[in-house]
Amino acid sequence: MSGGQIGVAPAVLLVPVVVVGAAVVVGAGLAAALVIRTAQAGAETTGRALEELADAMERKADAQDQREAQARLWGLAASATVRTNQQILLLAARAEKAGVHVPLPGPFDLTGRQLADARDWVIDAERALADAWQQVERAETERTWHQLVAALPTPAGSAESAADLLAAFSVTLADRRRRGRGMTTTATSRPVQPKADEDAVRAEIDEILGRLDVDATAAEREEVIILAARAVKQRETGTSRTYLDALIRRVDESINRRAADRRDAAGWLTALEHPLVAGILADAAPPPPRPDVVERLRAVVRGDAELTAADRRDAGELLSWAQRQVERRRLLEVMAETLEAAGYTVTTGMRVQHTAALSVARESWRDEHDTTVWVDEAGGVRWRTKALSPDARAEASRCEDINETMRAVGHTLTAQGFDVDVAVPATPLPAIPAYQPSVHQSPEAETKPAARERSTTDEEGK
């Protein structure tokens, strides 16, 4: 007479922590869920995550706000690590194209880590990335130097050579990282005197080049350098303004947009290539939606393709699918731990909705009863008891036992940050006779959506 449901509100991450000894860490499921959520929020949300994490860690949270404070801290830690992992992916792709080997940190996984681990790793990784970025840009410049020198014009009436122009522009481009990423500022056209003032033109070019996104590829930097040199060459106001406006559009509307798209793609890859998520994608049966989008995103990160609307849509679908699978695994992990702590033997059984179901029993039930616990398509937890023999005894007491245990599981899920509502049938459900052919049906098919008598965790405490 056992069966019921625990309704779980979707995507709840109120207390994404586990205490191991004196250390507060996150498990694999929570780490993956945090990374997916950060990736779904978009690359630009991670900009100041490290600074905010450091500031928040220095402030002592009030006791009554501890859960919310911990959730915010781990959210910031996920944002900071996702941002840094994005940069690693992007810089690795540029280094490979430039044919240069630079030491880069490996991707960071929050699983089993403490907040201080994440903060310290990001700080060290950012320093390493700054050095590697300079090495990569130098290598890219060296590889294209001769090509650009041949292509760049020498301004009329000037002794300045193509090499001089390239050197000057390269200094401006190299300095833009120190001054900031420059992704939010856009320029407006300035009036140019009837005869173009070379100093004014050069000053405006320096400002435009300073806004070029630091993640622009070598080919994109070549584009702007050639346009800038042509603008310097012009002596008439109309043509000078035309080249300057073209440079503005190329930087602000084209190249910086593509660089931002690559960061988005790298962020989504950071989530989709997380070890737990990658394993879920590889094992999924039937296959997940749009699995080919992973390779498409890799091409975008390498700079071999532009991000399309279809890529964005398909990546969003795959991330949402992965989020649901991760949440189901998290639910089952908490359930298994709670049931084992209550004295049950828990094993992994059949797969339901891409997720392994749990087979639960006490030693005293051996060969007579067990209960299947699974996560349904809506993300809630359901259970149903089976009779393994026509001679099975004590069905009523064993069903009541598991029902009471599942109510306790509801309390545990609440303590773990899930928003749950435990429901048991208004009319007790008999155990499924598993020794009959019907046992081969899935537990989802066996459980009828009978009317339920709500039993919330508040009511349990009465």
C-alpha positions in Angstrom: 0.0 0.0 0.0 2.8 2.3 -0.8 3.2 4.9 -3.5 3.3 8.7 -3.7 5.0 11.7 -5.0 7.3 14.5 -3.8 6.7 17.6 -5.9 9.9 19.6 -6.4 10.0 23.1 -7.6 12.4 23.4 -10.6 15.9 24.7 -10.4 16.0 25.4 -6.7 19.6 26.0 -5.5 19.1 27.6 -2.0 21.8 25.7 -0.2 24.3 24.4 -2.7 26.8 23.1 -0.1 27.8 20.0 1.7 29.8 19.9 4.9 32.8 17.5 4.9 34.5 17.7 8.3 34.9 21.4 8.9 35.0 22.3 5.2 32.0 23.5 3.2 32.2 22.1 -0.4 29.9 21.3 -3.3 29.2 17.9 -4.8 29.5 17.0 -8.5 25.7 17.5 -9.2 25.6 20.9 -7.5 28.8 22.0 -9.2 27.4 21.1 -12.6 24.1 22.8 -11.8 25.9 26.0 -10.8 28.0 26.1 -13.9 25.0 25.4 -16.2 23.0 28.2 -14.5 26.0 30.6 -14.9 26.4 29.7 -18.5 22.7 30.2 -19.2 22.9 33.7 -17.6 25.4 34.8 -20.3 29.1 35.8 -20.4 28.6 39.4 -19.5 27.1 38.6 -16.1 30.5 37.2 -14.9 32.5 40.3 -15.3 33.0 41.4 -11.7 32.3 38.0 -10.0 35.8 37.6 -8.6 35.8 41.0 -7.0 32.3 40.5 -5.6 33.2 37.1 -4.3 36.3 38.4 -2.4 34.3 41.3 -0.9 31.4 39.0 0.1 33.7 36.5 1.7 35.2 39.2 3.9 31.7 40.1 5.3 30.2 37.9 8.0 26.7 36.9 7.2 23.9 37.0 9.8 23.0 33.6 11.1 19.4 33.8 9.8 20.7 34.6 6.3 23.3 31.9 6.2 21.6 29.8 3.6 21.0 32.7 1.3 24.6 34.0 1.9 26.1 30.7 1.1 24.0 30.4 -2.1 25.2 33.8 -3.2 28.8 33.1 -2.5 28.8 29.8 -4.4 26.9 31.5 -7.3 29.7 34.1 -7.4 32.3 31.4 -7.3 30.7 29.6 -10.2 30.6 32.9 -12.2 34.2 33.6 -11.5 35.4 30.2 -12.5 33.2 30.1 -15.6 34.6 33.4 -16.7 38.2 32.2 -16.2 37.4 28.9 -17.9 36.0 30.9 -20.8 39.2 32.8 -21.2 41.3 29.6 -21.1 39.2 28.1 -23.9 39.5 31.3 -26.0 43.2 31.8 -25.5 44.0 28.1 -26.1 42.2 28.4 -29.5 44.2 31.5 -30.4 47.5 30.0 -29.3 46.9 26.9 -31.4 46.2 29.1 -34.5 49.3 31.2 -33.8 51.4 28.1 -33.6 52.7 29.0 -30.1 52.8 26.9 -27.0 52.0 28.9 -23.8 51.4 27.4 -20.3 47.7 27.7 -19.5 45.9 26.5 -16.4 43.6 23.6 -16.8 39.8 24.1 -16.4 38.6 24.4 -12.8 35.8 22.2 -11.4 34.1 23.3 -8.2 33.3 19.7 -7.2 34.7 19.0 -3.8 36.2 22.5 -3.5 35.9 25.2 -0.9 35.1 28.8 -1.6 38.7 29.8 -0.9 39.9 27.2 -3.4 37.8 28.8 -6.1 38.9 32.3 -5.3 42.6 31.4 -5.0 42.6 29.4 -8.3 40.9 32.2 -10.2 43.4 34.8 -8.9 46.3 32.6 -9.9 44.8 31.7 -13.2 44.1 35.3 -14.1 47.7 36.2 -13.6 48.8 33.3 -15.7 46.3 34.2 -18.4 47.5 37.8 -18.5 51.1 36.7 -19.2 49.9 34.1 -21.8 47.7 36.7 -23.5 50.7 38.9 -24.1 52.8 36.0 -25.4 50.0 35.0 -27.8 49.5 38.5 -29.1 53.2 38.9 -29.7 53.3 35.6 -31.6 50.2 36.6 -33.7 51.8 40.0 -34.5 55.1 38.3 -35.6 53.3 35.8 -37.8 51.4 38.6 -39.7 54.1 41.3 -39.6 55.4 40.9 -43.2 51.9 40.5 -44.6 50.8 43.8 -43.0 53.9 45.7 -43.9 53.2 44.9 -47.5 49.5 45.8 -47.2 49.7 49.0 -45.2 50.0 52.3 -47.1 52.5 55.0 -46.1 50.6 58.3 -45.4 51.1 60.8 -48.1 53.7 63.5 -47.4 55.0 61.5 -44.4 58.2 59.7 -43.8 56.4 57.3 -41.6 56.7 53.7 -42.9 54.3 50.9 -42.9 56.4 49.3 -40.2 56.2 52.5 -38.1 52.4 52.5 -38.5 52.2 48.8 -37.5 54.4 49.4 -34.4 52.3 52.4 -33.3 49.0 50.6 -33.7 50.4 47.5 -32.0 51.3 49.5 -28.9 47.8 50.9 -28.8 46.2 47.5 -29.2 48.5 45.9 -26.6 47.6 48.6 -24.1 43.9 48.0 -24.3 43.9 45.1 -21.9 45.3 47.3 -19.1 42.7 49.9 -19.7 39.8 47.4 -19.7 37.9 45.2 -22.1 36.2 48.1 -23.8 33.1 46.2 -24.8 30.4 48.7 -23.6 31.7 52.0 -25.0 30.7 53.0 -28.5 31.9 56.0 -30.4 30.0 58.7 -32.3 31.4 60.4 -35.4 33.3 63.6 -34.7 33.5 66.6 -37.0 36.6 66.7 -39.1 38.1 70.0 -40.3 37.9 70.7 -44.1 41.5 69.5 -44.2 42.0 66.5 -42.1 44.2 67.1 -39.0 46.5 64.1 -38.8 47.0 64.5 -35.1 43.3 64.6 -34.5 42.7 61.6 -36.8 45.5 59.6 -35.0 44.0 60.5 -31.6 40.6 59.2 -32.7 42.1 56.1 -34.2 43.9 55.4 -30.9 40.6 55.7 -29.0 38.8 53.4 -31.4 41.6 50.8 -31.3 41.6 51.0 -27.6 38.0 49.8 -27.6 38.8 46.7 -29.7 37.8 43.7 -27.7 40.8 41.9 -26.1 39.4 38.6 -27.4 39.6 39.8 -31.0 41.4 37.3 -33.2 44.6 38.0 -35.2 42.7 38.2 -38.4 40.3 40.7 -36.9 43.1 42.9 -35.6 44.6 42.8 -39.1 41.3 44.2 -40.4 41.3 47.2 -38.1 45.0 48.0 -38.5 44.6 48.1 -42.3 41.5 50.3 -42.0 43.3 52.6 -39.4 46.3 53.0 -41.7 44.0 53.9 -44.6 42.3 56.5 -42.5 45.6 58.1 -41.5 46.6 58.3 -45.2 43.6 60.4 -46.1 44.0 64.2 -46.3 40.5 65.3 -47.3 37.8 65.6 -44.8 35.2 63.5 -46.6 37.3 60.5 -47.2 39.0 60.7 -43.8 35.6 60.7 -42.1 34.4 57.8 -44.3 37.4 55.6 -43.2 37.0 56.6 -39.6 33.3 55.8 -39.6 34.1 52.5 -41.3 36.6 51.7 -38.6 34.1 52.6 -35.8 31.5 50.3 -37.4 34.0 47.4 -37.8 35.2 47.6 -34.2 31.9 48.4 -32.4 29.3 46.6 -34.5 31.2 43.7 -36.1 34.4 42.5 -34.3 33.4 43.3 -30.8 30.0 41.6 -31.4 31.8 38.5 -32.7 34.2 38.4 -29.8 31.2 38.6 -27.4 29.6 35.8 -29.3 32.7 33.7 -28.8 32.7 34.3 -25.1 29.0 33.2 -25.0 30.0 30.0 -26.9 33.0 29.4 -24.6 30.7 29.8 -21.5 28.2 27.3 -22.9 31.0 24.9 -23.7 32.4 25.3 -20.1 29.0 23.9 -18.9 28.5 21.3 -21.6 32.1 20.0 -21.2 31.8 19.8 -17.4 32.8 16.2 -16.5 29.4 15.3 -15.1 27.5 16.9 -17.9 29.7 15.4 -20.6 29.1 12.0 -19.1 25.3 12.6 -19.1 25.4 13.6 -22.7 27.5 10.6 -23.7 25.2 8.1 -21.8 21.8 9.6 -22.7 19.4 7.2 -24.3 17.6 8.4 -26.3 20.1 11.0 -27.4 19.7 14.6 -26.1 18.4 17.4 -28.3 20.8 19.0 -30.7 24.0 17.2 -29.5 25.9 18.5 -32.6 25.8 22.0 -31.2 28.8 21.2 -29.0 31.0 20.9 -32.1 29.5 24.0 -33.6 30.3 25.9 -30.5 33.9 24.7 -30.6 34.2 26.0 -34.2 32.9 29.4 -33.0 35.5 29.5 -30.1 38.3 28.7 -32.6 37.1 31.6 -34.8 36.3 29.2 -37.6 32.6 30.1 -37.6 30.2 32.8 -36.5 27.6 32.2 -33.9 24.2 31.9 -35.5 20.7 32.3 -34.1 20.3 28.5 -34.6 23.4 27.9 -32.5 22.0 30.1 -29.7 18.7 28.3 -29.8 20.2 24.8 -29.9 22.7 25.6 -27.2 19.9 26.9 -25.0 17.9 23.7 -25.5 20.8 21.4 -24.8 21.7 23.4 -21.6 18.1 23.3 -20.4 18.0 19.5 -21.0 21.3 19.0 -19.2 20.1 21.1 -16.3 17.0 18.9 -15.9 19.2 15.7 -16.0 21.6 17.2 -13.4 18.8 18.1 -11.1 17.3 14.6 -11.3 20.7 13.2 -10.4 21.0 15.6 -7.5 17.6 14.5 -6.3 18.4 10.8 -6.5 21.8 11.4 -4.7 20.1 13.1 -1.8 17.4 10.4 -1.7 19.9 7.6 -1.8 21.9 9.1 1.1 18.8 9.7 3.2 17.4 6.2 2.6 20.7 4.5 3.4 20.9 6.6 6.6 17.4 5.3 7.5 18.6 1.7 7.3 17.5 0.8 3.7 19.6 -0.9 1.1 19.7 1.2 -2.0 20.7 -0.1 -5.5 20.5 1.4 -8.9 17.8 -0.2 -11.0 16.1 0.5 -14.4 16.3 3.9 -16.1 13.3 6.2 -16.1 13.3 9.5 -18.0 17.1 9.3 -18.7 17.8 8.8 -15.0 18.6 5.6 -13.1 15.8 4.7 -10.7 16.6 3.5 -7.1 15.6 0.1 -5.8 15.0 0.4 -2.0 14.4 -2.3 0.6 15.2 -3.3 4.1 17.1 -6.5 4.9 14.0 -8.0 6.6 12.1 -7.6 3.3 14.5 -9.8 1.3 12.8 -11.6 -1.6 9.4 -10.2 -0.5 9.2 -6.5 -1.2 11.1 -3.6 -2.6 10.3 0.0 -3.6 11.3 1.7 -6.8 12.0 5.5 -6.4 12.4 7.6 -9.5 12.3 11.1 -10.9 9.3 11.8 -13.2 9.3 13.9 -16.3 8.2 17.0 -14.3 11.2 16.7 -12.1 9.3 15.4 -9.0 10.2 12.3 -7.0 7.8 9.3 -7.1 7.9 5.9 -5.5 6.0 2.6 -5.7 6.4 -0.7 -3.7 6.4 -4.1 -5.4 5.6 -7.5 -4.1 8.4 -9.9 -5.2 6.5 -13.1 -4.2 2.9 -14.2 -3.9 3.7 -15.2 -0.4 5.1 -11.8 0.6 4.2 -10.9 4.2 3.5 -7.7 6.2 2.7 -5.6 3.1 0.7 -3.0 5.0 3.4 -2.3 7.6 6.2 -2.2 5.1 4.3 0.1 2.8 3.6 2.4 5.8 7.3 2.2 6.7 8.4 3.4 3.3 5.7 6.1 3.2 6.8 7.5 6.5 10.4 7.4 5.3 9.6 9.3 2.2 7.9 11.9 4.3 11.2 12.2 6.2 13.0 12.4 2.8 10.8 15.4 2.1 12.3 17.1 5.2 15.8 16.3 4.1 15.2 17.7 0.6 13.9 20.9 2.2 17.0 21.1 4.4 19.1 20.7 1.2 17.5 23.7 -0.4 14.8 22.0 -2.5 11.3 23.4 -2.4 9.2 20.3 -1.9 5.6 19.1 -1.2 5.1 15.5 -0.1 1.9 13.8 -1.3 0.6 10.3 -0.5 -2.5 8.7 -2.1 -5.8 9.4 -0.4 -6.6 5.7 -1.2 -3.7 3.4 -0.3 -2.1 1.8 -3.4 -1.5 -2.0 -3.2 2.0 -3.3 -3.9 2.6 -4.1 -7.5 2.8 -7.9 -8.0 6.3 -8.0 -9.5 6.2 -11.8 -10.1 3.6 -11.2 -12.9 4.4 -10.0 -16.4 3.2 -6.5 -15.6 6.4 -6.0 -13.6 8.2 -5.4 -16.9 6.3 -2.1 -17.3 8.0 1.0 -16.1 7.0 2.3 -12.6 5.8 5.5 -14.4 3.2 3.4 -16.2 2.2 1.5 -13.1 1.5 4.5 -11.0 -2.0 6.0 -11.5 -2.5 9.7 -10.9 -5.0 9.0 -8.1 -6.3 11.7 -5.9 -3.8 12.6 -3.2 -4.0 13.7 0.4 -1.5 16.5 0.8 1.0 16.0 3.5 3.4 19.0 3.6 6.4 19.2 5.8 4.6 21.7 8.0 1.8 19.3 8.6 4.3 16.6 9.5 5.6 18.7 12.3 2.1 19.0 13.9 
